[in-house]
Amino acid sequence: MAPHHEPGQFKPRDTIGLATKGTLILGGTGLFVSAVQNTLTKQNVGPFGVITRTGGTIATFAAMGGSYMFFRNAAANLREKDDSLNTMIGGFIAGGIMGTRFRTMPAVLGYGAGLAALLGVFDYTGGSLTGWTKDHSVDEVARKELLRSTHRRDVEDTLGDLGEGRGIRPDGYEDRRRARLTERYGVDFTNVERR
């Protein structure tokens, strides 16, 4: 995946090279998925069943990877922009290829639109599962210390909010408990030991 550039700094991409790379990467993933499918079959199909029985999975994955990278980068080169629309174009074509396995036009269009929306939103929101990229000029240790100092609370404040009991036993808890029981029930619990 190419990094995002400012609109005035677009650099053309090698569409064929990136499409070949995408084909090989997703083809390898398809080989893995095909091997898992071959392992989970009820009949003993042998080791070549990865190719002969579930080989369509490899072809589908490879075609999806190659077409996604080709159309994404070709759209970027034609539009001379690097934005989420390119990802959506590539995602639509790749999803359409995934939908061809069902042999209906609604499946082709549905899978295409679904994958285009998913990849487009993922790219638009930063292209990372961990959120927006962090500012690398800020020291991480100093940032975490700042977060700890601004969100730190005293134990007394926490106990005041939660209350005592239910496993929370701060200092002097037994004395306060005995005093409450004596006040409520009128029985002196000062000499009674807790089991």
C-alpha positions as CSV (number, residue, x, y, z in Angstrom):
1,M,0.0,0.0,0.0
2,A,1.4,3.3,-1.0
3,P,1.6,6.2,1.5
4,H,-0.8,9.1,1.2
5,H,0.6,12.2,-0.4
6,E,-0.6,15.8,-0.6
7,P,-2.7,16.6,-3.7
8,G,0.1,18.5,-5.4
9,Q,2.7,15.8,-4.8
10,F,1.2,12.8,-6.6
11,K,3.8,10.3,-7.8
12,P,2.7,7.8,-10.5
13,R,2.8,4.1,-9.4
14,D,3.9,0.9,-11.1
15,T,0.5,-0.6,-11.6
16,I,1.6,-3.9,-13.1
17,G,4.3,-4.5,-10.5
18,L,1.9,-3.8,-7.6
19,A,-0.8,-5.9,-9.3
20,T,1.7,-8.8,-9.5
21,K,2.6,-8.3,-5.9
22,G,-1.0,-8.3,-4.8
23,T,-1.7,-11.5,-6.9
24,L,1.2,-13.3,-5.2
25,I,0.3,-12.2,-1.7
26,L,-3.4,-13.0,-1.9
27,G,-2.7,-16.1,-4.0
28,G,-0.6,-17.4,-1.1
29,T,-3.4,-16.6,1.3
30,G,-5.7,-18.5,-1.0
31,L,-3.4,-21.4,-1.0
32,F,-3.5,-21.4,2.8
33,V,-7.3,-21.2,2.9
34,S,-7.5,-24.0,0.3
35,A,-5.2,-26.2,2.4
36,V,-7.5,-25.6,5.4
37,Q,-10.5,-26.5,3.3
38,N,-8.8,-29.6,2.0
39,T,-8.0,-30.7,5.5
40,L,-11.6,-30.2,6.7
41,T,-13.2,-32.4,4.0
42,K,-14.8,-35.6,5.1
43,Q,-13.4,-37.7,2.2
44,N,-9.7,-38.4,2.0
45,V,-8.8,-36.4,-1.1
46,G,-5.0,-36.5,-0.6
47,P,-2.4,-33.7,-0.7
48,F,-3.2,-32.7,-4.3
49,G,-6.8,-31.9,-3.3
50,V,-5.5,-28.4,-2.5
51,I,-5.2,-27.9,-6.3
52,T,-7.8,-30.3,-7.7
53,R,-10.7,-30.0,-5.3
54,T,-10.4,-26.6,-3.6
55,G,-8.1,-24.9,-6.1
56,G,-10.8,-22.4,-7.1
57,T,-10.2,-20.7,-3.8
58,I,-6.6,-20.0,-4.7
59,A,-7.7,-18.6,-8.1
60,T,-10.4,-16.4,-6.5
61,F,-8.0,-15.0,-3.9
62,A,-5.3,-14.4,-6.5
63,A,-7.7,-12.7,-8.9
64,M,-9.1,-10.5,-6.1
65,G,-5.6,-9.4,-5.0
66,G,-4.4,-8.7,-8.5
67,S,-7.5,-6.9,-9.6
68,Y,-7.7,-4.8,-6.4
69,M,-4.1,-3.6,-6.7
70,F,-4.4,-3.0,-10.4
71,F,-7.6,-1.0,-10.4
72,R,-6.7,0.9,-7.2
73,N,-3.4,2.1,-8.6
74,A,-4.7,2.6,-12.2
75,A,-7.4,4.8,-10.8
76,A,-4.8,6.7,-8.8
77,N,-2.6,7.2,-11.9
78,L,-5.5,8.3,-14.1
79,R,-7.0,10.7,-11.5
80,E,-3.6,11.8,-10.2
81,K,-5.0,11.7,-6.7
82,D,-4.3,9.4,-3.8
83,D,-7.6,9.2,-1.8
84,S,-10.2,6.7,-0.6
85,L,-12.1,6.7,-3.9
86,N,-9.2,4.7,-5.5
87,T,-9.5,2.1,-2.7
88,M,-13.3,1.9,-3.3
89,I,-12.8,1.3,-7.0
90,G,-10.3,-1.5,-6.4
91,G,-12.6,-2.9,-3.6
92,F,-15.6,-2.9,-5.9
93,I,-13.8,-4.9,-8.6
94,A,-12.3,-7.4,-6.0
95,G,-15.7,-7.8,-4.3
96,G,-17.3,-8.4,-7.7
97,I,-14.8,-11.2,-8.3
98,M,-15.7,-12.7,-5.0
99,G,-19.4,-12.5,-5.9
100,T,-18.9,-14.4,-9.2
101,R,-18.6,-17.6,-7.2
102,F,-22.4,-17.4,-6.6
103,R,-23.1,-16.9,-10.3
104,T,-25.8,-14.2,-9.8
105,M,-25.6,-10.5,-10.7
106,P,-27.0,-9.3,-7.3
107,A,-24.2,-11.2,-5.6
108,V,-21.5,-9.6,-7.8
109,L,-22.9,-6.1,-7.2
110,G,-23.6,-6.8,-3.5
111,Y,-20.2,-8.2,-2.7
112,G,-18.6,-5.4,-4.8
113,A,-20.5,-2.7,-3.0
114,G,-19.9,-4.2,0.4
115,L,-16.1,-4.6,-0.1
116,A,-15.9,-1.2,-1.6
117,A,-17.6,0.4,1.3
118,L,-15.6,-1.6,3.9
119,L,-12.2,-0.8,2.3
120,G,-13.2,2.8,1.5
121,V,-14.2,3.5,5.1
122,F,-11.0,1.8,6.4
123,D,-8.8,3.9,4.1
124,Y,-10.7,7.1,4.9
125,T,-10.3,6.6,8.6
126,G,-6.6,6.3,8.5
127,G,-6.0,2.8,7.2
128,S,-5.1,1.4,10.6
129,L,-6.9,-0.8,13.1
130,T,-5.2,1.0,16.0
131,G,-6.7,4.4,15.1
132,W,-5.2,7.6,13.7
133,T,-1.4,7.8,13.5
134,K,0.2,9.3,16.5
135,D,2.4,12.3,16.6
136,H,6.0,11.0,16.4
137,S,7.5,14.2,17.7
138,V,6.0,13.6,21.2
139,D,7.9,11.3,23.5
140,E,5.7,8.3,24.4
141,V,6.9,8.0,28.0
142,A,6.2,11.6,28.6
143,R,2.8,11.3,27.1
144,K,1.9,8.4,29.3
145,E,3.2,10.1,32.4
146,L,1.0,13.1,31.5
147,L,-2.0,10.8,31.1
148,R,-1.3,9.2,34.5
149,S,-0.9,12.5,36.3
150,T,-4.2,13.9,34.9
151,H,-6.3,10.8,35.5
152,R,-4.9,9.7,38.9
153,R,-7.3,9.8,41.9
154,D,-6.6,9.4,45.6
155,V,-7.7,6.2,47.3
156,E,-10.0,8.1,49.7
157,D,-11.9,9.6,46.7
158,T,-12.3,6.1,45.1
159,L,-13.5,4.6,48.4
160,G,-15.9,7.5,48.9
161,D,-17.5,6.8,45.5
162,L,-17.5,3.0,45.8
163,G,-18.2,2.6,49.5
164,E,-16.9,-0.1,51.8
165,G,-17.7,-3.7,51.9
166,R,-18.0,-6.2,49.0
167,G,-14.3,-7.0,49.2
168,I,-13.2,-3.4,49.7
169,R,-11.7,-3.2,53.2
170,P,-9.6,-0.1,53.9
171,D,-7.8,0.6,57.1
172,G,-10.1,0.8,60.1
173,Y,-12.9,-1.0,58.3
174,E,-13.5,-3.6,61.1
175,D,-13.9,-0.9,63.7
176,R,-16.4,1.0,61.7
177,R,-18.3,-2.2,60.9
178,R,-18.5,-3.1,64.6
179,A,-19.7,0.4,65.4
180,R,-22.4,0.2,62.7
181,L,-23.6,-3.2,63.9
182,T,-23.7,-2.1,67.5
183,E,-25.7,1.0,66.5
184,R,-28.2,-0.9,64.4
185,Y,-28.7,-4.1,66.5
186,G,-27.8,-2.9,70.0
187,V,-25.3,-5.8,70.5
188,D,-21.7,-5.1,71.6
189,F,-19.4,-6.8,69.0
190,T,-16.1,-5.5,70.4
191,N,-14.9,-8.8,71.8
192,V,-16.1,-10.9,69.0
193,E,-13.4,-12.2,66.6
194,R,-14.1,-12.6,63.0
195,R,-13.7,-16.1,61.5
